[in-house]
Amino acid sequence: MSEDFVTTRVFDAPRERVWQAWTEAERLKHWFSPRGFKVTRCTLDLRPGGIFLYCLRTPDGKDMWGKWTIREIVEHEKLVFIVSFSDEKAGLSVHPMNPTWPREIHSTVVFEAMGAKTKVTVRWRPAETSTEIERKTFDDGRESMKQGWGGTLDQLAEHVTGA
């Protein structure tokens, strides 16, 4: 079994604002992408069983679809969802540049109030249905995940502080 990928960041914004950035489509589209990518479409049905469906345009103009299938919501405290690449109809797809990437990633995002600041911890692991090669690809992709999440969380920081 793969070890979880974990990244943590403290934001100079109250927990409610950071929570809204993660749970409102209008806010997600402003920050939820790697640097240089642009969210061109997104819809969010925020409830267990609901889906966040989004399209990212790469710097070279290609579209990549992704989705979260929401499993659990503890308001202002925790989101649990399955992340996967998708098509525009929310069907399951493979990573467009890495076909052995896990088809599903179990994601837990925890929001902790720290006075006027908020600590966010993102925990990723291949879903239980992942194959051995998918788990190995996940393990080998840690540096890429670190860079991708770093840029994404930088954009979240900018969004929640109005920078």
C-alpha distance (Angstrom), angle and dihedral (degrees) to the residues before:
residue distance angle dihedral
M1 . . .
S2 3.80 . .
E3 3.76 121.5 .
D4 3.80 113.2 -113.4
F5 3.78 118.6 -99.0
V6 3.81 106.4 -129.7
T7 3.78 129.7 -173.9
T8 3.80 126.7 175.7
R9 3.79 132.0 -168.8
V10 3.80 134.1 175.1
F11 3.81 113.8 -140.2
D12 3.78 125.2 -155.5
A13 3.81 91.3 -128.9
P14 3.80 136.1 85.0
R15 3.79 118.4 -91.1
E16 3.82 93.5 -111.8
R17 3.84 91.5 58.5
V18 3.80 92.9 46.9
W19 3.82 90.5 46.7
Q20 3.82 90.6 51.9
A21 3.81 89.7 51.4
W22 3.82 88.6 58.2
T23 3.81 97.9 40.3
E24 3.82 106.7 41.7
A25 3.82 119.8 73.1
E26 3.79 92.3 -147.6
R27 3.81 89.6 58.7
L28 3.82 97.7 38.1
K29 3.79 91.4 58.9
H30 3.80 90.4 62.8
W31 3.80 97.7 57.8
F32 3.82 114.8 7.1
S33 3.80 101.3 102.6
P34 3.76 139.9 73.2
R35 3.82 113.7 -87.7
G36 3.79 111.0 -79.1
F37 3.81 93.7 26.3
K38 3.79 123.6 103.7
V39 3.80 128.8 -148.7
T40 3.81 104.0 -129.3
R41 3.82 98.8 173.7
C42 3.76 135.4 12.6
T43 3.77 139.7 162.7
L44 3.78 127.9 -177.9
D45 3.80 130.5 -160.8
L46 3.82 99.1 -174.3
R47 3.80 104.9 -156.5
P48 3.80 135.8 90.8
G49 3.80 103.9 -73.5
G50 3.81 91.1 22.0
I51 3.78 124.7 120.5
F52 3.77 137.1 -132.1
L53 3.82 104.0 -153.9
Y54 3.78 118.8 -172.7
C55 3.79 142.2 168.9
L56 3.80 121.2 -145.8
R57 3.79 121.2 -161.4
T58 3.79 111.3 -146.7
P59 3.81 121.1 -137.4
D60 3.83 88.4 -102.1
G61 3.82 92.0 53.6
K62 3.81 102.3 -101.2
D63 3.81 120.5 135.8
M64 3.82 121.5 -129.7
W65 3.80 120.9 -172.7
G66 3.78 124.5 -151.2
K67 3.76 138.7 170.0
W68 3.74 144.6 -165.5
T69 3.78 117.9 -145.8
I70 3.77 103.1 -154.6
R71 3.80 117.0 -132.2
E72 3.81 104.9 168.2
I73 3.80 139.0 9.3
V74 3.80 124.9 -168.9
E75 3.79 101.9 178.7
H76 3.81 113.6 -113.8
E77 3.83 90.3 -6.6
K78 3.79 115.5 60.9
L79 3.79 145.7 5.8
V80 3.79 122.5 -169.0
F81 3.79 120.3 -172.3
I82 3.79 144.5 146.5
V83 3.82 113.7 -111.7
S84 3.79 120.2 -152.8
F85 3.74 142.4 154.6
S86 3.75 111.1 -102.8
D87 3.77 147.7 176.0
E88 3.80 124.6 -113.3
K89 3.83 90.3 -87.8
A90 3.83 92.4 55.7
G91 3.81 93.3 -105.3
L92 3.79 117.8 151.2
S93 3.81 114.8 -96.3
V94 3.79 140.3 171.4
H95 3.81 126.1 -103.8
P96 3.82 103.8 -82.8
M97 3.82 93.2 -136.1
N98 3.81 100.9 30.2
P99 3.82 115.1 37.6
T100 3.83 93.2 -175.1
W101 3.82 92.7 57.6
P102 3.85 109.8 116.4
R103 3.79 110.1 -84.8
E104 3.80 88.7 -141.0
I105 3.81 130.8 31.2
H106 3.80 120.9 -166.0
S107 3.82 106.4 -136.0
T108 3.80 129.4 -168.7
V109 3.80 120.6 -176.5
V110 3.82 117.2 -169.8
F111 3.82 123.0 -165.8
E112 3.82 117.5 -157.6
A113 3.81 122.7 -173.8
M114 3.79 113.2 -132.8
G115 3.79 102.3 179.6
A116 3.82 105.6 -78.6
K117 3.82 90.6 -10.6
T118 3.79 132.7 74.1
K119 3.79 129.8 -141.9
V120 3.81 113.5 -150.2
T121 3.79 121.1 -166.6
V122 3.80 119.1 -169.2
R123 3.80 116.3 -164.0
W124 3.83 120.6 -171.2
R125 3.78 130.7 -176.9
P126 3.78 134.0 160.0
A127 3.80 110.6 -92.1
E128 3.80 117.6 -103.2
T129 3.82 89.9 -102.5
S130 3.84 92.9 59.8
T131 3.79 118.5 122.4
E132 3.79 124.5 -126.3
I133 3.83 91.7 -103.2
E134 3.82 90.2 50.2
R135 3.81 90.5 51.6
K136 3.82 90.4 48.9
T137 3.82 91.1 48.8
F138 3.82 88.7 50.4
D139 3.81 91.3 50.3
D140 3.81 91.3 47.3
G141 3.83 90.4 49.1
R142 3.80 98.1 61.6
E143 3.81 95.5 108.9
S144 3.80 90.8 50.1
M145 3.83 91.1 48.3
K146 3.81 89.8 49.0
Q147 3.82 91.2 52.9
G148 3.82 94.0 42.9
W149 3.78 94.4 48.5
G150 3.81 90.8 42.8
G151 3.80 92.2 59.0
T152 3.79 93.2 40.5
L153 3.80 92.5 51.2
D154 3.81 90.1 46.2
Q155 3.80 87.2 58.1
L156 3.81 90.7 47.1
A157 3.83 89.2 52.8
E158 3.79 90.0 52.0
H159 3.80 91.1 47.6
V160 3.81 97.5 49.6
T161 3.79 94.8 43.8
G162 3.81 95.8 42.3
A163 3.83 90.5 -123.4
